[in-house]
């Protein structure tokens, strides 16, 4: 108990002195098919932003059509993670230790536009590399782009306005254990500068252990990392049960957890084996605050006609049903607003408690059932070599209906 009080006191002092880490605090990883249970690569991103309104939408591209996570704008010029019909996928995390040249434009403005264009014209990692080579300099970006393709390739490109450095997840020298992690600094950047080192440590250590036993799946990534409340530097894990009533008051201070108030979505793109149809590339999508929102699978095939209702922006309205419901629950968790510097306080007991009925615990029950019923259907499609649009649409309807029912029963929300 004394250790908990000391740690909490130190965290309060740190938060007061330097404030909560910048809201653009994404955490991501690329995992090679060499260390996943089914041999398919996975690309994961936990997105943090000051714009919490996200949705999934279909876009028609110049060469390839695609689906992506975007904001609510009618004609968005940027995307934040997405997949196209060739099986190419892209994401990014902002980097704060890559050098900017004098006269460069602000680095964050073009990141999403570069990714949107890449989904339109790229089919492979090599295509993306060529695309970067042809961009006019300065590129006005400072970011870590993560990409995978339908051939089993995957790389991070650490890019500033003038140049880039590639890190290949299948290169044993670069990724000896079959995965790469990036937060908000670049390996090629200035030493010990940037942000997200503690989050990097948590993701890296956790994936390192899981890669040896090949247990890394989209479901595992959401449950273990997108909903991680562990700070490895302080050696505390809120899920241990030692930070709930009656040992504590049930509140805590957010600092350097992967899951945070500014987490607006989480996505795990599950790629394909080299001999599989690229249309099986799956974008498992959590829209909204990941601790309280379940994942729904999305494909490019048929997306021009239909996507899951809960993930898309409703016509003539600036809302996505699941994002909206997630915000209601997030606001209950972060409900203390008395005085200055209170945004870091969150009601941990509402998310996770010893009775097992916290928002996050209820959400994981919903998600486990979704994965349990969805995986066999996708496996059957793979045996048949290609899913029909009708089967995909039926799965979307089933996911929408099941989540709406369970949110009503367990979380008392209509969506």
Beta strands, then each sheet from edge to edge (+ up, - down):
strand 1: 27-31
strand 2: 42-48
strand 3: 55-59
strand 4: 66-70
strand 5: 81-84
strand 6: 89-94
strand 7: 143-148
strand 8: 154-159
strand 9: 164-168
strand 10: 179-182
strand 11: 230-231
strand 12: 236-237
strand 13: 252-253
strand 14: 263-270
strand 15: 282-287
strand 16: 345-346
sheet 1: 10+ 1- 2+ 14- 15+
sheet 2: 3+ 4- 5+ 6- 7+ 8- 9+
sheet 3: 11+ 12-
sheet 4: 13+ 16-
end
